[in-house]
Amino acid sequence: MRAGQRWWASWIQQGRAIVKDPGSSPEPAAGVLYLVGTPIGHRGDLSPRAQQVLAGVDRIACEDTRHSGLLLHGFGIDARLLSFHKHNQQRRIPELLEALAAGESLALVSDAGLPGISDPGEELVAAARAAGHGVVCVPGPCAATTALVSSGLPSGRFCFEGFLPLKGKERQQRLQLLANEPRTSLLYEAPHRLLQLLRDLAEHCGSERPVQVAREITKRHEQQVGATIAQALAHFEQHKPQGEFTVVLGGAPAAEPQPWDAPALRQELMALQASGLSASEAARTLAQSSGHPRRQLYGLLHGEMESD
């Protein structure tokens, strides 16, 4: 169980609703944790409200004190900063909870965008809520949703994948799930790994799958490259990837139902399980590619359906 899930479990076990409404207090309010969105490129995207909160809180927890210090200095904000990143967050969380309990107002920022989205923050928020402290988000830029709404791909339903595992079985499992995912998927990738990601997506999803690769969002050299995996791959094979990338992958097309061939379907299910998927995941994956109901496939795997 992840640390964030443990905090939620402790919250639920209390058996009562924990209600905090800091919104009626002037900002920043005592004993409240503020999650503040910071620019992902364009400094003008730091909102007046964000500036007010950052200037007024007692302390700001941030990934990189030097990076955040330069940003704040540019807005004339002199703040007390402390580091909060994936390597020290387990040690910092109790310290920050004590500060909230003592009535301090705190802000959490990441280097760019919203805390908790592929950045530290999730576990601190869960811990603060479990302890009964107020948590307020001061909205700001987010590369994933910014890339999505400017991509032209369906945005009514989507899923966020962040960074895929770098290698091994976990990466293959995630790629297989993406291949059959009907919703638009959002991924982050580093420039030196972008070509490999596009090649893997082409192999698993097909080179004609719709995609938009957003580069350097809100910055001077912002760029959108598509409209298929093949076209994006060809572009970046000719132009060395530089900057920060968000990949918006179109959903898998609806599958035409295949004839019910129980032995063949059972073989496919067993192969998916052998790759590391659970029975439920295997049934869901094959349901998306075959058009057969997931329940029937799950039953077939457990011998509950007729084999012919």
C-alpha positions in Angstrom: 0.0 0.0 0.0 1.4 3.4 -1.0 2.0 5.9 1.8 -0.8 8.2 0.4 -3.2 5.3 0.5 -2.3 4.6 4.2 -3.2 8.1 5.1 -6.5 7.7 3.4 -7.1 4.4 5.2 -6.5 6.0 8.6 -8.9 8.8 7.7 -11.6 6.3 6.7 -11.1 4.2 9.8 -12.0 7.2 12.0 -15.6 6.6 10.8 -16.6 10.2 10.6 -16.5 13.0 8.1 -13.7 15.4 8.4 -14.9 18.8 7.3 -12.7 21.8 6.9 -13.9 25.0 5.2 -11.0 27.4 5.2 -12.5 29.2 2.1 -14.4 31.7 4.3 -11.2 33.0 5.9 -8.8 35.6 4.5 -6.0 34.0 2.6 -3.6 32.7 3.7 -5.4 31.3 6.7 -3.7 29.8 9.8 -3.3 26.0 9.8 -4.1 25.6 6.1 -2.0 23.9 3.5 -2.2 25.7 0.1 -1.3 23.9 -3.1 -0.2 26.5 -5.5 0.1 26.1 -9.3 3.3 27.7 -10.7 4.2 28.6 -14.3 5.2 25.7 -16.7 7.1 28.2 -18.8 5.4 31.7 -19.1 6.0 33.7 -15.9 2.7 35.6 -16.6 0.8 32.5 -15.7 1.4 33.0 -12.0 -1.9 34.4 -10.9 -2.5 37.4 -8.6 -4.1 35.0 -6.1 -1.1 32.7 -6.2 1.2 35.6 -5.6 -0.8 36.8 -2.6 -0.8 33.4 -1.0 2.9 32.8 -1.6 3.7 36.2 -0.2 1.6 35.6 2.9 2.2 32.1 4.0 4.6 31.3 6.9 6.6 28.8 4.8 6.8 27.4 1.3 7.7 23.7 0.7 9.2 23.3 -2.7 11.1 20.7 -4.8 14.1 22.9 -5.4 14.6 26.0 -3.2 16.9 27.6 -5.7 14.5 27.3 -8.6 11.5 28.5 -6.6 13.6 31.2 -4.9 14.4 32.7 -8.4 10.8 32.6 -9.4 9.6 34.3 -6.2 12.4 36.9 -6.3 11.1 37.9 -9.8 7.8 38.8 -8.2 9.3 40.6 -5.2 8.3 37.8 -2.8 10.7 37.1 0.1 9.6 33.8 1.6 10.9 31.1 3.9 11.6 28.1 1.8 12.2 24.4 2.7 12.9 21.5 0.4 10.2 18.9 -0.2 11.0 16.3 -2.8 10.7 12.5 -3.3 13.9 11.8 -1.4 12.9 13.6 1.8 9.1 13.8 1.8 8.7 11.0 4.3 10.8 12.9 6.8 9.2 16.2 6.0 5.6 15.2 6.3 5.5 14.9 10.1 7.3 18.2 10.4 4.8 20.0 8.2 1.9 18.4 10.0 3.3 19.8 13.3 3.6 23.2 11.7 -0.1 23.1 10.6 -1.2 22.0 14.0 0.7 24.9 15.5 -1.3 27.3 13.3 1.2 28.0 10.5 0.0 28.6 7.0 2.0 26.6 4.5 2.2 26.5 0.7 3.4 23.6 -1.5 4.8 24.2 -4.9 6.5 22.1 -7.5 9.1 23.3 -10.0 6.4 23.8 -12.6 2.7 23.2 -12.7 0.5 21.7 -10.0 1.9 19.8 -7.0 1.0 16.1 -7.0 0.8 15.7 -10.8 4.0 13.7 -11.5 5.5 15.7 -8.7 5.6 15.3 -4.9 2.4 16.3 -3.0 -0.1 13.5 -3.0 1.1 12.0 0.3 1.3 15.3 2.1 -2.2 16.3 1.1 -3.6 12.9 2.2 -1.7 13.2 5.5 -3.0 16.8 6.1 -6.6 15.8 5.4 -6.3 12.7 7.6 -5.0 14.9 10.4 -8.0 17.3 9.9 -6.2 20.2 8.5 -7.6 22.5 5.8 -6.3 22.0 2.2 -6.9 24.6 -0.5 -5.7 24.4 -4.1 -4.8 27.7 -5.8 -5.3 26.6 -9.4 -2.6 27.1 -12.0 -1.0 25.7 -15.1 -0.8 22.0 -15.8 1.0 20.7 -18.9 -1.2 17.6 -19.3 -4.5 19.4 -19.5 -3.0 22.3 -21.5 -1.7 19.8 -24.1 -5.0 18.0 -24.1 -7.3 20.9 -24.8 -5.1 22.2 -27.6 -4.6 18.8 -29.2 -7.9 18.5 -31.1 -8.2 15.0 -29.8 -11.3 13.9 -27.7 -11.2 15.5 -24.3 -14.6 14.4 -22.9 -13.0 11.3 -21.3 -9.2 10.9 -20.8 -6.7 9.2 -18.5 -3.3 10.5 -17.2 -0.4 8.1 -17.4 2.5 10.4 -16.5 5.9 8.9 -17.1 5.8 5.2 -18.1 8.1 2.7 -16.4 11.6 2.9 -18.0 11.9 -0.8 -19.0 10.9 -4.4 -18.3 7.6 -6.1 -17.7 5.9 -3.1 -16.1 6.6 -1.0 -19.2 5.2 -3.7 -21.5 2.1 -4.0 -19.4 1.4 -0.3 -19.5 2.0 -0.1 -23.3 -0.4 -3.0 -23.8 -3.0 -1.2 -21.7 -2.5 1.9 -23.7 -2.9 0.0 -27.0 -6.4 -1.0 -25.9 -7.4 2.2 -24.0 -10.5 3.8 -25.6 -9.9 7.1 -23.9 -7.4 9.8 -24.8 -4.2 9.2 -22.8 -1.8 11.8 -21.6 1.9 11.0 -21.0 5.0 12.9 -20.0 8.4 12.1 -21.5 12.0 13.4 -21.3 13.7 14.5 -24.6 16.3 11.8 -24.6 13.6 9.1 -24.3 11.0 10.5 -26.7 12.0 8.6 -29.8 11.9 5.3 -27.9 8.5 6.1 -26.5 7.1 6.9 -30.0 8.7 3.7 -31.4 7.1 1.6 -28.6 3.7 3.3 -29.1 3.9 2.6 -32.9 4.7 -1.1 -32.1 1.9 -1.5 -29.6 -0.8 0.9 -30.9 -0.1 1.0 -34.6 1.8 3.8 -36.4 -1.5 5.4 -37.6 -2.9 6.0 -34.1 -3.7 9.7 -33.7 -1.2 11.6 -31.5 -0.2 15.2 -30.7 3.2 15.7 -29.2 3.3 19.1 -27.3 6.7 20.6 -26.8 7.8 23.5 -24.5 4.2 24.4 -23.6 3.7 28.2 -23.0 7.4 28.8 -23.8 9.0 30.7 -26.7 9.5 27.6 -28.8 6.1 25.9 -28.1 5.3 23.4 -30.8 2.6 20.7 -31.5 3.6 17.8 -33.7 1.2 15.1 -35.1 -1.2 14.0 -36.4 -0.2 10.3 -36.2 2.5 8.4 -34.3 4.3 7.7 -37.7 4.3 11.4 -38.5 5.5 12.5 -35.1 8.2 9.8 -35.1 9.4 10.9 -38.6 9.6 14.5 -37.4 11.6 13.9 -34.3 14.0 11.5 -36.2 14.9 14.5 -38.3 14.8 17.1 -35.5 16.5 16.2 -32.3 14.0 16.3 -29.4 14.7 19.2 -27.0 12.7 20.6 -24.1 9.8 19.1 -22.2 7.2 16.9 -23.8 3.6 16.0 -23.3 2.2 13.2 -25.5 -1.5 13.2 -26.2 -2.4 9.7 -27.5 -5.8 9.2 -29.2 -7.9 6.3 -27.9 -8.1 2.9 -29.5 -10.9 2.6 -32.1 -13.9 0.6 -31.0 -13.3 -3.1 -31.8 -15.7 -5.0 -34.1 -16.9 -8.1 -32.1 -15.1 -11.2 -33.2 -16.7 -14.6 -33.4 -16.8 -16.4 -30.1 -14.0 -18.9 -30.3 -13.6 -20.0 -26.7 -10.4 -22.0 -27.0 -8.6 -19.2 -28.9 -9.9 -16.6 -26.5 -8.8 -18.6 -23.5 -5.4 -18.9 -25.1 -5.2 -15.1 -25.5 -6.3 -14.6 -21.9 -3.6 -17.0 -20.6 -1.0 -15.2 -22.7 -2.0 -11.9 -21.2 -1.8 -13.4 -17.7 1.7 -14.8 -18.5 2.8 -11.3 -19.4 2.0 -10.3 -15.9 -1.6 -9.0 -16.0 -4.1 -10.2 -13.4 -7.2 -12.2 -14.5 -9.3 -9.0 -14.3 -6.8 -6.9 -16.3 -6.5 -9.7 -18.9 -10.2 -9.9 -19.3 -10.5 -6.1 -19.6 -7.7 -5.8 -22.1 -9.1 -8.6 -24.4 -12.6 -7.1 -24.1 -11.3 -3.9 -25.5 -9.6 -5.6 -28.5 -12.1 -8.3 -29.2 -15.4 -6.6 -28.5 -16.6 -9.4 -26.2 -18.0 -8.5 -22.8 -15.4 -8.5 -20.0 -17.6 -10.6 -17.7 -17.9 -13.4 -20.3 -14.1 -13.4 -20.9 -13.4 -13.4 -17.1 -15.8 -16.3 -16.8 -14.2 -18.2 -19.6 -10.8 -17.8 -17.9 -12.3 -19.4 -14.8 -14.1 -22.2 -16.6 -17.5 -20.7 -16.0 -18.4 -20.3 -19.7 -19.0 -23.0 -22.3 -15.9 -23.7 -24.3 -17.8 -24.0 -27.6 
